[in-house]
Amino acid sequence: KAKLSLRQVGNGWLAQDSDDLTPQDIQFKAVSEKAPQESELADAEFAWLCVKHVKSNAIVITKNNCMLGMGSGQPNRLESSRIALKKAGEEVKGAALASDAFFPFAWKDAVEEACQSGVSVITEPGGSIREGDAVDCRDKYGVSLLFTNVRHFSH
C-alpha cells in the first residue's frame, strides 16, 4: 500500500500513486434521486473493482458478479461505453456501469446512451464541472448515480 506505480515511457519513467483501494475502502455516495437497491449496489461495487484493472478510458458493465461488457483504450468515454454496451447486449438491462474517471458530458453522450440502454446504476468518481448535467440526465431516466471520489484513471 501507498507505493508508487512505475511505467516506462519512451526514455523515462512515469510514476503515479498505486491504486490499491478496494471497494470496501471506498464510500459509494448516492447523488441522484433514485438510490440503488442492495443488489444494484453490490453490482456497482463489483464493477468498480473491475474497472480499475482496465486500460483507460475504461467502462465496465456488470451484473450478478459477472462482467458483461468492457470498453477500454479509446480516445474518449463515449467510444469505450459503446463497446461495453455492445458486448453486454440485452443483458445490460438492470446492470451496473462503472467509469474509471468522471464523464465530461452527459446529454447525447455516454451517460444518456447508457441510461437509454437500461443500465440501472452508474458509478464514477465525480468531479466534472458539468456534474449537474450528469445528475439531471440520470434522474430523467430513473438511474442511480454513485460517486466514489476516487479516480481509477491511470496510464
C-alpha positions as CSV (number, residue, x, y, z in Angstrom):
1,K,0.0,0.0,0.0
2,A,1.0,3.6,-0.6
3,K,3.7,2.7,-3.1
4,L,4.4,4.2,-6.5
5,S,3.5,2.5,-9.7
6,L,6.2,2.9,-12.3
7,R,5.8,2.5,-16.1
8,Q,8.4,3.1,-18.7
9,V,7.6,5.8,-21.2
10,G,10.0,6.5,-24.0
11,N,13.3,7.3,-22.5
12,G,11.9,7.9,-19.0
13,W,9.5,6.7,-16.4
14,L,6.0,7.7,-15.3
15,A,5.5,7.5,-11.6
16,Q,1.9,7.5,-10.2
17,D,0.3,6.6,-6.9
18,S,-0.5,2.9,-6.6
19,D,-4.2,2.2,-7.0
20,D,-4.6,-0.2,-4.1
21,L,-8.0,0.7,-2.8
22,T,-10.7,-2.0,-2.7
23,P,-14.5,-1.3,-2.8
24,Q,-14.6,-1.8,1.0
25,D,-12.1,1.2,1.3
26,I,-14.4,3.5,-0.7
27,Q,-17.6,5.3,0.3
28,F,-20.2,5.0,-2.5
29,K,-22.3,8.2,-2.3
30,A,-25.7,8.2,-4.0
31,V,-26.2,11.6,-5.6
32,S,-29.3,11.0,-7.7
33,E,-33.0,10.9,-6.8
34,K,-33.1,7.1,-7.1
35,A,-31.0,5.3,-4.5
36,P,-29.7,1.9,-5.6
37,Q,-31.2,-1.3,-4.3
38,E,-28.9,-3.7,-2.4
39,S,-28.3,-5.9,-5.4
40,E,-27.6,-2.8,-7.6
41,L,-25.1,-1.6,-5.0
42,A,-23.4,-5.0,-5.0
43,D,-23.2,-4.9,-8.8
44,A,-21.8,-1.3,-8.7
45,E,-19.1,-2.3,-6.2
46,F,-18.1,-5.3,-8.4
47,A,-18.0,-3.0,-11.4
48,W,-15.8,-0.6,-9.5
49,L,-13.4,-3.4,-8.6
50,C,-13.2,-4.5,-12.3
51,V,-12.8,-1.1,-13.9
52,K,-9.6,-0.3,-12.0
53,H,-7.9,-3.2,-13.9
54,V,-9.0,-2.0,-17.3
55,K,-7.0,0.4,-19.5
56,S,-8.4,4.0,-19.6
57,N,-10.7,5.3,-20.8
58,A,-12.3,2.4,-19.0
59,I,-16.0,1.4,-18.9
60,V,-17.2,-1.8,-17.4
61,I,-20.8,-3.3,-17.2
62,T,-21.6,-5.9,-14.6
63,K,-24.5,-7.9,-13.2
64,N,-24.6,-10.7,-10.7
65,N,-20.8,-10.7,-10.1
66,C,-20.2,-11.1,-13.8
67,M,-18.6,-8.7,-16.2
68,L,-20.9,-8.4,-19.2
69,G,-19.1,-5.8,-21.2
70,M,-15.9,-3.7,-21.2
71,G,-14.6,-0.8,-23.3
72,S,-11.1,0.4,-23.0
73,G,-8.2,2.2,-24.5
74,Q,-10.3,4.5,-26.6
75,P,-9.7,8.3,-27.1
76,N,-13.0,9.1,-25.3
77,R,-15.5,7.6,-22.9
78,L,-18.3,7.6,-25.5
79,E,-16.5,5.1,-27.7
80,S,-15.5,2.9,-24.7
81,S,-19.1,3.0,-23.5
82,R,-20.4,2.0,-26.9
83,I,-18.1,-1.0,-27.0
84,A,-19.1,-2.1,-23.4
85,L,-22.8,-1.7,-24.2
86,K,-22.5,-3.7,-27.4
87,K,-20.6,-6.5,-25.6
88,A,-23.2,-6.6,-22.8
89,G,-26.1,-6.8,-25.3
90,E,-29.6,-7.3,-23.9
91,E,-28.2,-8.3,-20.6
92,V,-27.4,-4.6,-19.9
93,K,-30.9,-4.1,-18.6
94,G,-30.7,-3.7,-14.8
95,A,-26.8,-3.9,-14.9
96,A,-24.3,-1.6,-13.3
97,L,-21.9,0.6,-15.3
98,A,-18.6,1.9,-13.9
99,S,-16.2,4.5,-15.4
100,D,-12.6,4.9,-14.2
101,A,-12.9,8.7,-14.4
102,F,-15.8,11.2,-14.5
103,F,-17.9,11.7,-17.6
104,P,-17.2,15.2,-19.1
105,F,-20.6,15.2,-20.8
106,A,-24.0,13.6,-20.1
107,W,-26.7,14.6,-22.7
108,K,-26.4,13.0,-26.1
109,D,-23.2,11.2,-24.9
110,A,-22.1,8.1,-23.0
111,V,-24.3,8.8,-19.9
112,E,-27.5,9.2,-21.9
113,E,-26.8,6.2,-24.1
114,A,-26.1,4.1,-21.0
115,C,-29.4,5.2,-19.4
116,Q,-31.4,4.6,-22.6
117,S,-29.9,1.1,-22.8
118,G,-31.4,0.1,-19.5
119,V,-28.4,0.3,-17.1
120,S,-29.8,0.7,-13.5
121,V,-26.8,2.3,-11.7
122,I,-23.7,4.2,-12.8
123,T,-20.6,4.7,-10.7
124,E,-18.0,7.3,-11.3
125,P,-15.5,9.3,-9.3
126,G,-17.4,12.6,-9.8
127,G,-15.6,15.9,-10.1
128,S,-16.8,17.2,-13.5
129,I,-17.7,20.8,-13.9
130,R,-20.9,19.5,-15.6
131,E,-21.9,17.2,-12.7
132,G,-25.3,18.8,-12.6
133,D,-26.0,17.6,-16.1
134,A,-24.9,14.1,-15.1
135,V,-27.3,14.0,-12.2
136,D,-30.2,15.5,-14.2
137,C,-29.7,13.0,-17.0
138,R,-29.7,10.0,-14.7
139,D,-32.7,11.4,-12.8
140,K,-34.6,11.8,-16.1
141,Y,-34.1,8.1,-16.8
142,G,-34.5,6.8,-13.2
143,V,-30.9,5.6,-13.0
144,S,-29.0,5.6,-9.7
145,L,-25.8,7.6,-9.7
146,L,-22.9,6.9,-7.3
147,F,-19.8,9.0,-6.7
148,T,-16.7,7.5,-5.2
149,N,-14.4,10.5,-5.1
150,V,-11.7,8.0,-6.2
151,R,-10.3,8.1,-9.7
152,H,-9.0,4.8,-11.2
153,F,-7.8,6.5,-14.4
154,S,-4.2,5.5,-15.0
155,H,-1.7,5.5,-17.8
